[in-house]
Amino acid sequence: MKILFTNFHNTNGGGHVTYILDLARELSGQHDVSLAVSPTSRLYRYARELADVRVIEQRYSSRLLRMIPEVRQLRRLLRANRYDVVHVNGSADHRHVMLACQGLSHRPKVVWTKHNDHSITSFGNVLRARLATDHVISVSSFVKSMVDNSPYAALPQTVIRHGIDTRRFSPADASDRNAQRRALFGDDHHDLIVFGSTGGTDYDKGWLDLFAAVSRLPAEQRGRVRVLVAGAPLSPEKQRRVDDLGVAGLAVFPGLVDDVRPLLAACDVGFVLSYREALSYACREAMAMGLPALVSSAGGLPENVSHGHDGWIVPPKAPEAILPVLTTIMQCPQVLAEMGRAARQKSETEFAMAPFVAQTFAVYQAVTRS
């Protein structure tokens, strides 16, 4: 099968990058796989390292004068390669594919993955649903509920949650764990409880709420906590907010990293306290590393965690609801090992890569037969 993945991001791209790379890597051995993505994106840089995957420079601008030649370029690509499936992953690349497909003698089937919780009721979505969507993949039941109340409601839809490479994301052995903790926190790391997030430093990721909860702990307990947040470097305003909470000495901000595994290896708990979230790779990767997950009840996040078994679910924007969880952990840290084992077991049975890829490819097969 000839498959083209598209993605509009010009820079980091977040979970879209992981999603597309995983599918491209797993499918390229048996199928003709190409990516049409921005040359300035992290996805472009990573995809060029994949064997047997063709990476094409393609931009998805919204300004008309730039859009016209981009759509023409994409149309030439579609006409020359006669793809069976184009898998689109955002509104801008979906729009370009819709325009490029008009009047083609061989129109590829278009599969769209809804990755986020942004509104999909605009006129642009009406057009894309009617003219250039053959199947919708929703990454969570929460997202499915959005699709069910949108212009895409009448189209075939499948819920396929993110797969995780559980061989690559697996619990660190004791020596690696100690080495990472020593590098980040010094020799006196043994009694620390480390909370880690790789979901980014945007405000709506909720990480400041964890700092606010930590600031309310008694001084002795607070001193045993460390919070690690990977993502874009903090702005002066964000740094001031951390400083104002009096927890700057407990915080580590390693910036954007290509490989989050060493950071997660140093942690005891993964956390994603977002105000809006479709599902979350960051949560699933932490759980695959054997970390219980502290998550908010926003969007699809609760679909990852069984409260009290492999993590905790708290309301978003509620440091007061996080505080009892912290208190329990500080008073009974031995619960972390048991909950971490449960998180790892869930990742092996529910987050595995093979079912994710097989279910996605089954969608491709279904649309090409229709």
N, C-alpha and C positions, 0 to 999 in steps of 0.2 A: 504494500500500500504506500502511496505517496502522500506524505503529511507535511503541511507547513504550519508552524507555530508563529504567531505574531504577538508583539507586546510593544506598547507605546512609550514606556519609561525611557527617559534620557540618561538617568543617573543610577541610583541605587536599585529601586524596584521592589525591595522587600520580599514578601513571600511569593510574588509572581516569579521571581528568579528561581527560587528553589523548585517551585511547581513545574515550570517549563523544563528546567535542566533535568529534573528527575525523569520526566516523561521522555524527553529526547534521548537521554542516556540509555534508558531501559528498552526503548523501541528501535533504536538505530541499528542494532545488530541484525534485525530481520526485516526492517522496512526502510524506505527512502525518506529520510527526515531532514527537513530544512527549517531554519529560523530566519525571519525577516524582522530585524530589530535595529534600534539606533546604535550607531558605531561608538557613541559616547557612554553607553550603558554598561553597568556591571554584568548584565546578562550577555552582552556581546563579547565582553572580555572572557567570561567563564566558558561560554559555548565554543569559542574558538579552540579550546583545549580538548574538546570531545572528539574522539575518533569517529569517522563515518557520519558526521553531521555537517551539513553545509550551512554556513552562516552568511547572510546577505545583509548589506547595509540598507536600511530602510527607515525613513523618518515618518512621523505621523503628526504633522503640524496642524494647528487649528486655523491659522491665517490663510485666507483664500489663495493669495499669490504663491505661497509655498505649497499649499495643499494640492493644487492642480498638477504640477510636475511630479509630486510624490505619488498621487493616485495613478498617473500615467505609467510611472515606473512599476508600480505594483501590478497594474493591469498587464503590462508586458511580461512580468514574471509569471503571472497566473496563466496567461495564454501559452507561453513557451513551455511550461512544465506540466500543465494539465494535472494539477494535484487532485487527489481523491477527496481529501479533507483539508480545510483550513481551520485551525483551532485558534480562535481569537480570545483575548484575555483582558480587554478593557474597552472603554467606549471609543477612544480615538482610533485604535487599530481596527475595531469593528466597523466604524464609519468608513474608513479608507477601503476596507475589504468590500463593504456594501457598494460603494461607488465604483470600485474597480471591476466588480462582477457584472455590472449592468450591460446586457447585450452580448455577453460572452457565449460563444456556441457551446463551450463546455464549462458550465459553472460548477466549481467544486462545492461539496456540501460544507456548510459552515456550522461548527460547534462553538458555542460561547460558554465560557466558565464565568460565573458570577462569583467574584472573589471577596467582595466587600459588602458593606451595608448602606452604600449610597443609594439615593432614590433612583428608581428606574421607571418613572411615570411620564417623562418628558416626551415631546413630539419626536425628538430624535430616536428615542427608544421605540416608539410606535413604528417608525420607518424601518429601523434595524430588525425589529421582530417580524415585520411583514416581508421585507425584501432580502434579508441576508442572515437568517437564523433557521437552522434545521433541527437543532437540539440544544437544550440548555443543561449545563452541569451546575448544580448548586453545591457549595462546599460544606453545607450544614443544613440541618432541618430549619434552623432560623432563617437562613438565606432562602430556602425553598418557600417559606411563608411569604417572603417579599415577592418572589417570582409569581406565586399564585395570585397575587393582587396587583399585577402589572400587565402591560401589553403582551408579555411573553406567556401568559397563563395558558393559552390554548395549545402551546407547542409541547412536544415531548420533553420531559424533564427527568433527570436522574440526580439523586443526592450521592455524591462521591466525596468522602472526607479525605483529607490529606494523608498520603502515605509517608512513612518515615523509613529511612534506611537504618534498620535496627542493628545492623552489623557495624555500621559507621558510628551511629549514636548508641553507645552502650556504656554501662557503668565503668568508671575508671578504676584501675586497680589501686591498691593502697599506696604504692610508691609514687605513682603519677599524681594521685590526689594530694599527697603530702608535699610533693615538689611544687605543684601549682599553688597551693595555699601558702607555702613558705615564700614563694616569689612575690605573691600579692600582699601578704599580711605579716611577713616576718616569722621569726622562729616561735613566737608565742601564739601560734594559730590553733593549737589543739583544742582549746575550750571554746573557740568561737562558733557561733551559729551564723552561717553565711547564706544570705538570700540573694539569688541571682536572676537577672532578667536580660534577655538578648533581644527584646522586642523594640528597642529604640528609646530615644529620649524626648519624643514629642510629649507635650503635656497630657494629651488624651490617652497615653499609655498608662497613666495612673501611678507611676513610680513615686511621685511626690507624696501620694497618700500613704505609702508604706513608710516613708521617712517621717511623716507626721505621726503615724502610730508609734514608731520606734521612739520618737521624742517623748512620748507619754509613759514609757516604761520607767520603773525605778532605776536610779543611776547605776546600781550594781548590774542589773540585767541589761540595761542599755549598753553598757561597756563591753558586753560579750557579743554584740550584734555587729555584723558587717553587711553592707548592701552594695552589690555590684550591678551596675547598669551599663550595658554595652549599647552604643548608638552614636549618633552625631555628637561632636563635642558640645558641651553646655555653653549657651549664650551667657553673657554677664548677668542678665536678669534671672535665668534659671539658677545660676550659681548663688546669687543673692538669696533666692528662696530657700535653697539648701542651708546656706549659712544662717539664715534667720531662724531655722528650726533647731539650730544648735547640734546638728548631726554631721557636719562636714568631715569630721575626723573619722566617722564610721563609713564613709562612702568611697567607692572606687569607680571611676568612670574611664574605662580603657579605650573609649572611642569606637569607631567602626572597625570591625575585625572580619577577616575572610573566613576564619574557622572559629566557631564559638565553642567547640568541644573543650579546649583547655580551660576556658573560663568556667563552663558548667562543671568540669571535674573538681573545681575548687569549692563548689557550693553544696549546701545541705538541703536547700529548698529552692525550687524555681517559682517565679511569680510573674503573672500577667494580670494587672489590675486595670485593664483598659476600660474606657468609657463607651467604646464601640469596637466591636471585633466580630468578624465573620466566623472564624474558627481558631486560628493561631498556630502557626508552625512553631513559634517560640515555646509555647506550652508543651506541644507534643515532643519536641526535641529534648526538653528538660526531663520529661517523664521517661523517655527512652533511655536517658542517661541514669535512670534510677533515682530521680528526685521527686518527692511529692510536690504537687503544684498548688500554689495559692492563687486563685483566680477570682475575678469579679463575675457577677451574674450577667454581664453585658453580652448581648448577641448570642453567638454560638459557643462562647467559652465554656459554659456549663456542660456542653456535650462531651467535653474531654475528661471531666473529673467526676468521681463518685465521692461526695462530701463525707469526710471522716474516714475514708478507706484509702484513697490514694492522693488525697489533697483536701483543700477547703474551698468553699465557694462563699463569697461575701458580696454584699451590695456594692456597686460602683460609687466612687466619691464618698466613701464612708470610712475614714480612719478609725472611728470609734468601733466599727465592726471588725476591723483587723486586729485591734488590741487584744481581745480575748484569745485569738489564735496565737499571737505572739506569746502571751502569758503561758498558755498551755505548753508551747514548744520549749520555753525557757525553763519551766518547772519539770517537764518530762521529756527531755530531748531524745530519750530512747525510742519514742514513737516514730522518729524520722526514719530509722532503718527499716522498720516493718512497713511503713507507708511507702517508702522508696521501692521496696521489693514489689509491692502491689502495683505501683506505677509502671515499673519495668514489665511486669507480667501483662498488664493491660496493653502496653505498647507492642508487645510481641503478638498478642492475639487480635488487637483491634486497629493498630496503626501501621501494620506491615506494608511494605512497598508492593509486593506481588499482587495482592488483591486490588490495590489502588490502580496499578497499571492495567491489570486485566479488565477491571470494570470500565476504565476509560476507553480501552481499545474496543470493548464490546459496544460502546456508544458509536465509535467510528464505523464498526461493521454494520450496525443497525441503520445508520443514516445512509451509507453507501448502497444498501439493499433497497431502500425505500424509493 
